[in-house]
């Protein structure tokens, strides 16, 4: 159980720490103003996600390809082989215990992406370093290293992502590596949109998965028929983002082409699980792209 608890707390979501509402991108190109109703015509890219207090994500491109995402607390670099994401590297600070504040220890990881004959993403390998503050004066000192592998499987008839499994373990120099924890995630759809995500966590003993101990279920309801901002981001990057922490199942709405105005999360092992439900009203631009929801503004730029 301690190994499972360590695994759950091992990584957490990317958080934001500063606020900025730019009306032009780094190249001086105009963005969609929050107060205008003219929108963009033609090809566009997602430039920023911001709240009234913070920048959630700042997206950078080389031509049509997303190459960097940052928010002041972290930087994610994206490399390609042709037009496919081949490697993602992350460096920054995470909320590893999911208490709403960034931990002082830095986290870095590298993910390598493998594709099948059909061109679909099939597996991701990851090496992660976790640091802690130590010494006087305090400095970042390597605390733990982990290795993980993620496997994606798709429905044979629909082609949609059906399951995502993970195995992870500590990488200790001079010691044979073994996987010690796992997760299994199942995706359910309503049309093209994700309607339910169910993730179970367990430990691994001598190469055998023990019974699942903790299970979270995320629901997405009341989808509109408008365009999600996340349709503009690469599928591989969205998967990487969701895998950055086991607490990011609620962000699986990124995989849907439309926008759900209600979502829920339920911790199933409790005797009488009670869903925690959130809801929002959306705003859109004239091209039907969503521009605000769940307290986040979405800023676009032309391509």
WOPE-V842970 format. One record per helix or strand of 2 or more residues. SS is the DSSP state (H for helix, E for strand). FROM is the first residue (numbers start at 1). TO is the last residue. Records with the same first field share a line. If there is no record, write none. Layout:
SS: FROM-TO + FROM-TO
This chain:
H: 2-10 + 229-232 + 235-243 + 249-255
E: 30-31 + 44-50 + 55-62 + 65-70 + 74-81 + 84-94 + 106-115 + 121-134 + 139-154 + 161-170 + 181-190 + 193-205 + 208-209 + 214-223 + 260-267 + 276-279 + 283-284 + 289-293 + 296-302
